[in-house]
Amino acid sequence: MNSTSTPRRLASMAAAMLAFAALGTNICAAPASAAPESKPPFTWNHDIKRGDCTLFHGASWVINSDGTANFDGIVTSGSNNDAWLMWVDLKDSNHAVLGRLRNVDFVDPADQDNFVHNLPDKNSTYHWRAKGEFDRSLYPLIAHLGLRSHC
């Protein structure tokens, strides 16, 4: 080995190692995944009563850009063995119905849009969390929610 070939060889090896490292970094890098965007919570500032059942004020749905929705609320009934049922309409800025949330937690083949919470004891209140889904292409159009309920 002569003295002029060693520096060239080292420089060539260093360049190859840098190229390989850069290539390896690009291959191994995990894609950045952003959390879905969410609309401000749709919150009811009053109690909703149906028959003996009550959904207390502060109940809310959060609608996410990935087509998911999360509910958080407190329900009760003045009778034993009751149930709160609700359906949630997605509405545009003119209050026109765009679609309805589908229940992710419990799917009734006859009514996939029905959210149900059993209320076995009239002396208890129940914290209810539910998950829904919708066609995510509707997300930019959603401006209001409509809640229909039954006890």
N, C-alpha and C positions, 0 to 999 in steps of 0.2 A: 504494500500500500504506500503510495507516495503522499507527501504532505499537502498537495493541492487537492487531491481527491477526497481526503478525510473531511475537510470543512464542507465541501459540496455535498458529500454523502450525508453528513449530519444535518445540513440545512434541508436536504430532500426528505430525510426521515422525519424531521421536525414538522415540515409542511404537511407530510402525509398524516402524521399523528394529529395535527390540528384539524385537518380536513375530516378525519375519522371522528374526532371528538365532536366537531360541529355537527356532522351527520348523525352521530349517535344521540346527541342532545335533541335534535329535531325529531328523531324517531321516537324517543322516550318521553318527550314532553306530553303531559296530560292536557287535553283541551280544557280551556277555562269554561266552567259551567256557572252561569249566573242564576241566582235564585229567581223564581218567577216574580213578576211585578204583581202588585195587589192594589185593588181599588180600596179607598177608605171603607171601613166596615159599614154595612147597612144595619143600623141599630134602631130598634123600636124603643121610643122614649115613654111608652105607656104600656100598662098591662093589657093583654088581649084575653078576653074571656069567651069561652064557647061552652055552653051547658054548664057542667060542674067544674070544668077544667080552666086553668089559668096559665098562660105563658107570661112570666113577669117581665116588666120593663128592663131594658138593658140587653135583651136577647139580640144576637147579631149574626149576620152572615158575612164572611170575608170571601170575595171573589178574586181568583188568581188568574193570571194570563195564561197559565198552562192548562186551563180548562178544569181546574179543581175549585171546590168551594168548601168552606168549613163553618159549621154552625156551633154556637155556644149559647146556652140558655138554661133557665130554671123553670120547671113546670110542676104543677100540683093539681090535685082534684079534691073536691069535697065529697066524693064517693069512692068506695073501694072498687078495685078491679076495673078502672077506667083506662082510657088511652087517649093521648093527644095525637092527632093526625094533622100533617101539613103538606102543602104543595107550594112550591116556590116558582113564580114566573119571573123570567128575566125580561126587562123592559128597556126600550130605548128612551131618548130624551123627550119623546112625545107620549110616553107611557104605552106605546104599542108593544104587544107581546112578541118577543124574539124567539122564545123557547122556554123550556122548563128544566130545572135542575133534576138530574136523575140520582137516585139514592145509591150510594156505593156500599154502605154497610149492610143493608138488608134489601135484597131485590125481590119484590113480589112480581112474578112474571105477568100477573094481570094488571099491575099498576107500578111500574118502575120509578115513577115520579113521587111516590108516596113515602113520606118520612113518618115513622110511628115511634112513640115512646110509651111503654106501658106504665101505668100508675096504680100499683096494687094496693097501696095503703093511703087512705085519705088523711092520715096524720103526718105524712112525710112530704117533703119537697124533693125534687130530683134534678140533679145537674145533668144536663143533656148535651152531649157533643155528637155531631153527625158530620158525615162527609158526603159531598155531592160532586157531580161532574156535569160538564156541558161541552158543546162544540166550541173549542177555543177560538174559532174564527169570529165568534160573537163578542169576544171580550171588549174590543174597542167601542162597540155600540152600546154596551150595558151602562145605563144611567140610573135605573131604578129597579127595585124588586117588588113584586107583589106577593103577598102571603095569603093563601087560603087555608083555613083550618077547620077542624071538626073535633068534637069530643065524643 
